[in-house]
């Protein structure tokens, strides 16, 4: 997903709402499209669920 990340030049013209919907809630990485930020969030959630099911307490 690294190819979908937005750089500083791309994010400079974004409104606060655009920045919010295009940024992963967990790692705060901005993406070019909201759908990519959602995919990143789902990866974080899946890893956290896996960690909880393994009982190691990491998220």
C-alpha positions in Angstrom: 0.0 0.0 0.0 3.0 2.3 0.1 2.4 3.4 -3.5 -1.0 4.8 -2.3 0.5 7.1 0.4 0.2 10.8 -0.1 3.3 13.1 0.2 3.5 16.6 1.7 3.0 18.2 -1.7 -0.3 16.3 -2.2 -1.6 17.0 1.3 -0.8 20.7 1.3 -4.0 21.6 -0.6 -6.3 19.3 1.4 -9.1 20.7 3.6 -9.3 19.5 7.2 -12.1 17.2 6.2 -10.2 15.7 3.3 -7.2 15.2 5.6 -9.4 13.4 8.2 -11.0 11.0 5.7 -7.8 10.2 3.9 -5.7 9.5 7.0 -5.5 6.2 8.8 -6.9 6.5 12.3 -4.2 4.2 13.8 -0.9 5.2 12.2 -1.9 8.7 11.0 -0.5 8.0 7.5 -2.2 10.1 4.8 -3.3 8.3 1.7 -4.3 9.6 -1.8 -7.9 8.1 -1.4 -10.1 7.5 1.5 -10.6 3.9 0.5 -6.8 3.3 1.0 -7.0 4.8 4.5 -9.9 2.5 5.3 -7.8 -0.5 4.0 -5.0 0.5 6.3 -7.3 0.8 9.3 -8.7 -2.7 8.6 -5.2 -4.1 8.6 -4.5 -2.5 12.0 -7.8 -3.9 13.3 -7.1 -7.4 12.0 -3.6 -7.4 13.6 -5.0 -6.2 16.9 -7.7 -8.9 16.9 -5.1 -11.5 16.0 -2.9 -10.3 18.9 -5.8 -10.5 21.3 -6.7 -14.0 20.2 -3.1 -15.1 20.7 -3.2 -13.5 24.2 0.1 -11.6 23.8 -1.5 -8.2 24.6 0.0 -6.3 21.6 -2.1 -4.2 19.3 
